[in-house]
Amino acid sequence: MTTSVTTTKTDFRVLSREAFATVRESILTGHRALFSQRAFRTGEILCSFSDRGVFSQPARLTLQTGLDEHILLFPEFLQYINHSCAPNIFFDTTSRQVICLTDIQEGKEIVFFYPSTEWDMADAFSCRCGASNCLQQIRGAAYLPPEILSQYRLTNFIQQQLRHQTAVAKI
């Protein structure tokens, strides 16, 4: 997964059409992203997901669901949902649902906040999402202050890690 890149209709090609979105690839960079095929409302469930593999270590395309549990997503096209510091969806790893955080217009890129699921990422990167609140460097929730993380919806696992981190700091 990589940071989100805004594309126009003339600089990408459609790789696949899925139930509610299309996978597009930039002709210039080869960057792939998932774009909505219809409008969604805040709170709406885009789809349910499961795993097509479980690993003990993080990898570029996994979501963290536990301390030593990282899943590859199914349906597979969900792997093209890129990072943004201004996310429009959330991966609820407890209910295994993709949920809209904001209204999403047809044709808009579907993006999520990687630290909402990742404690310590396998591949840190410099963010170029362009959001006014862009954090610049994305490494995982473990590297962000609580006041930043409080602005985002976080998985139960990340919330648990934050509580543990706070408890350890008090000792």
Secondary structure as a PSIPRED ss2 file (coil, helix, strand):
# PSIPRED VFORMAT (PSIPRED V4.0)

   1 M C   1.000  0.000  0.000
   2 T C   1.000  0.000  0.000
   3 T E   0.000  0.000  1.000
   4 S C   1.000  0.000  0.000
   5 V C   1.000  0.000  0.000
   6 T C   1.000  0.000  0.000
   7 T C   1.000  0.000  0.000
   8 T C   1.000  0.000  0.000
   9 K C   1.000  0.000  0.000
  10 T C   1.000  0.000  0.000
  11 D C   1.000  0.000  0.000
  12 F E   0.000  0.000  1.000
  13 R E   0.000  0.000  1.000
  14 V E   0.000  0.000  1.000
  15 L E   0.000  0.000  1.000
  16 S E   0.000  0.000  1.000
  17 R E   0.000  0.000  1.000
  18 E C   1.000  0.000  0.000
  19 A C   1.000  0.000  0.000
  20 F C   1.000  0.000  0.000
  21 A E   0.000  0.000  1.000
  22 T E   0.000  0.000  1.000
  23 V E   0.000  0.000  1.000
  24 R E   0.000  0.000  1.000
  25 E E   0.000  0.000  1.000
  26 S E   0.000  0.000  1.000
  27 I C   1.000  0.000  0.000
  28 L C   1.000  0.000  0.000
  29 T C   1.000  0.000  0.000
  30 G C   1.000  0.000  0.000
  31 H C   1.000  0.000  0.000
  32 R E   0.000  0.000  1.000
  33 A E   0.000  0.000  1.000
  34 L E   0.000  0.000  1.000
  35 F E   0.000  0.000  1.000
  36 S E   0.000  0.000  1.000
  37 Q C   1.000  0.000  0.000
  38 R C   1.000  0.000  0.000
  39 A C   1.000  0.000  0.000
  40 F E   0.000  0.000  1.000
  41 R C   1.000  0.000  0.000
  42 T C   1.000  0.000  0.000
  43 G C   1.000  0.000  0.000
  44 E C   1.000  0.000  0.000
  45 I E   0.000  0.000  1.000
  46 L E   0.000  0.000  1.000
  47 C E   0.000  0.000  1.000
  48 S E   0.000  0.000  1.000
  49 F C   1.000  0.000  0.000
  50 S E   0.000  0.000  1.000
  51 D E   0.000  0.000  1.000
  52 R E   0.000  0.000  1.000
  53 G E   0.000  0.000  1.000
  54 V E   0.000  0.000  1.000
  55 F E   0.000  0.000  1.000
  56 S C   1.000  0.000  0.000
  57 Q C   1.000  0.000  0.000
  58 P C   1.000  0.000  0.000
  59 A C   1.000  0.000  0.000
  60 R C   1.000  0.000  0.000
  61 L C   1.000  0.000  0.000
  62 T E   0.000  0.000  1.000
  63 L E   0.000  0.000  1.000
  64 Q E   0.000  0.000  1.000
  65 T E   0.000  0.000  1.000
  66 G E   0.000  0.000  1.000
  67 L C   1.000  0.000  0.000
  68 D C   1.000  0.000  0.000
  69 E E   0.000  0.000  1.000
  70 H E   0.000  0.000  1.000
  71 I E   0.000  0.000  1.000
  72 L E   0.000  0.000  1.000
  73 L E   0.000  0.000  1.000
  74 F E   0.000  0.000  1.000
  75 P C   1.000  0.000  0.000
  76 E H   0.000  1.000  0.000
  77 F H   0.000  1.000  0.000
  78 L H   0.000  1.000  0.000
  79 Q H   0.000  1.000  0.000
  80 Y H   0.000  1.000  0.000
  81 I C   1.000  0.000  0.000
  82 N E   0.000  0.000  1.000
  83 H E   0.000  0.000  1.000
  84 S C   1.000  0.000  0.000
  85 C C   1.000  0.000  0.000
  86 A C   1.000  0.000  0.000
  87 P C   1.000  0.000  0.000
  88 N C   1.000  0.000  0.000
  89 I E   0.000  0.000  1.000
  90 F E   0.000  0.000  1.000
  91 F E   0.000  0.000  1.000
  92 D E   0.000  0.000  1.000
  93 T C   1.000  0.000  0.000
  94 T C   1.000  0.000  0.000
  95 S C   1.000  0.000  0.000
  96 R C   1.000  0.000  0.000
  97 Q E   0.000  0.000  1.000
  98 V E   0.000  0.000  1.000
  99 I E   0.000  0.000  1.000
 100 C E   0.000  0.000  1.000
 101 L C   1.000  0.000  0.000
 102 T C   1.000  0.000  0.000
 103 D C   1.000  0.000  0.000
 104 I E   0.000  0.000  1.000
 105 Q C   1.000  0.000  0.000
 106 E C   1.000  0.000  0.000
 107 G C   1.000  0.000  0.000
 108 K C   1.000  0.000  0.000
 109 E E   0.000  0.000  1.000
 110 I C   1.000  0.000  0.000
 111 V E   0.000  0.000  1.000
 112 F E   0.000  0.000  1.000
 113 F C   1.000  0.000  0.000
 114 Y H   0.000  1.000  0.000
 115 P H   0.000  1.000  0.000
 116 S H   0.000  1.000  0.000
 117 T C   1.000  0.000  0.000
 118 E C   1.000  0.000  0.000
 119 W C   1.000  0.000  0.000
 120 D C   1.000  0.000  0.000
 121 M C   1.000  0.000  0.000
 122 A C   1.000  0.000  0.000
 123 D C   1.000  0.000  0.000
 124 A C   1.000  0.000  0.000
 125 F E   0.000  0.000  1.000
 126 S E   0.000  0.000  1.000
 127 C C   1.000  0.000  0.000
 128 R C   1.000  0.000  0.000
 129 C C   1.000  0.000  0.000
 130 G C   1.000  0.000  0.000
 131 A C   1.000  0.000  0.000
 132 S C   1.000  0.000  0.000
 133 N C   1.000  0.000  0.000
 134 C C   1.000  0.000  0.000
 135 L C   1.000  0.000  0.000
 136 Q C   1.000  0.000  0.000
 137 Q E   0.000  0.000  1.000
 138 I E   0.000  0.000  1.000
 139 R C   1.000  0.000  0.000
 140 G C   1.000  0.000  0.000
 141 A H   0.000  1.000  0.000
 142 A H   0.000  1.000  0.000
 143 Y H   0.000  1.000  0.000
 144 L C   1.000  0.000  0.000
 145 P C   1.000  0.000  0.000
 146 P H   0.000  1.000  0.000
 147 E H   0.000  1.000  0.000
 148 I H   0.000  1.000  0.000
 149 L H   0.000  1.000  0.000
 150 S C   1.000  0.000  0.000
 151 Q C   1.000  0.000  0.000
 152 Y C   1.000  0.000  0.000
 153 R C   1.000  0.000  0.000
 154 L C   1.000  0.000  0.000
 155 T C   1.000  0.000  0.000
 156 N H   0.000  1.000  0.000
 157 F H   0.000  1.000  0.000
 158 I H   0.000  1.000  0.000
 159 Q H   0.000  1.000  0.000
 160 Q H   0.000  1.000  0.000
 161 Q H   0.000  1.000  0.000
 162 L H   0.000  1.000  0.000
 163 R H   0.000  1.000  0.000
 164 H H   0.000  1.000  0.000
 165 Q H   0.000  1.000  0.000
 166 T H   0.000  1.000  0.000
 167 A H   0.000  1.000  0.000
 168 V H   0.000  1.000  0.000
 169 A H   0.000  1.000  0.000
 170 K H   0.000  1.000  0.000
 171 I C   1.000  0.000  0.000
